[in-house]
Amino acid sequence: MTSLEQPILISFKLCPFVQRAVITLLHKKIDFTIEYINLQKKPDWFLEISPLGKVPLLRVKDRVLFESAVINEYLDETHGEPMLPKDPLEKAEHRAWIEFSSSLFNAQHQLTQARREETYLKIEEDLTKKLAPLERKIGNEGFFEGKSFSLVDSAFAPFLMRSQIVADNIGIDPVSDYKKIVKWRENLLSLPEVKKSVVKDFEDLYMEGIFERGGYLADQ
Ligand SMILES: N[C@@H](CCC(=O)N[C@@H](CS)C(=O)NCC(=O)O)C(=O)O
């Protein structure tokens, strides 16, 4: 594959939605180019091609794909072993959990922004409640289901990585009460496609962002 034919992923270093696509690209061993932009100062060329002004975008030939879940399905359908079940009912269920994972990113982001303790605790309580059905649903072997890495694993890994970073650096971990999710996190974070899905200084950048925002979490 020449570099001109390689997909180009338009990215932002801290974005969990971008990370999902990187994980899938790495898992499928697809050659790709990554191009970082500054979301505070979006380039004109990006605004011209991004319908929602959001990353990730995947440029493939003369087309532009947006929405991480859609990008991942495209990558899955065009490369290697399928990462979604064949059975339509099971596939729909996996897609539903991928949708669910996006709501966790939002809650996790809100946690890093909450200023007052009361606001923080309310968001944390809601997030913890949300994790209960996930704990019931997931398997006990370190993956969402069974023994192989699926698009659902790819979709949740960025949330799990960020929760581990906050646990390590601040000692707060809404996931810790859920034994299966903890095991799942441990396994996913040990996989090369997940480890290599972020820039080398990701942990520092993520923590810097939290401290710069100066919210409740930064004071712990
Ligand atoms: N639903 C989208 C969400 C993408 C998203 O929210 N990206 C954020 C960065 S993490 C973004 O580009 N924000 C820029 C903005 O909203 O102006 C997806 O799954 O791709």
The ligand as an ORCA input file, in Angstrom:
! r2SCAN-3c Opt
* xyz 0 1
  N     -19.778     11.391     18.374
  C     -18.453     11.810     17.942
  C     -17.836     12.646     19.050
  C     -16.514     13.277     18.622
  C     -16.102     14.399     19.565
  O     -16.883     14.849     20.448
  N     -14.886     14.896     19.381
  C     -14.438     16.032     20.146
  C     -13.019     15.814     20.691
  S     -12.921     14.497     21.819
  C     -14.336     17.248     19.229
  O     -13.871     17.148     18.133
  N     -14.754     18.398     19.720
  C     -14.607     19.633     19.017
  C     -15.810     20.498     19.146
  O     -16.865     20.006     19.589
  O     -15.712     21.667     18.779
  C     -17.615     10.584     17.599
  O     -17.889      9.504     18.141
  O     -16.706     10.689     16.760
*
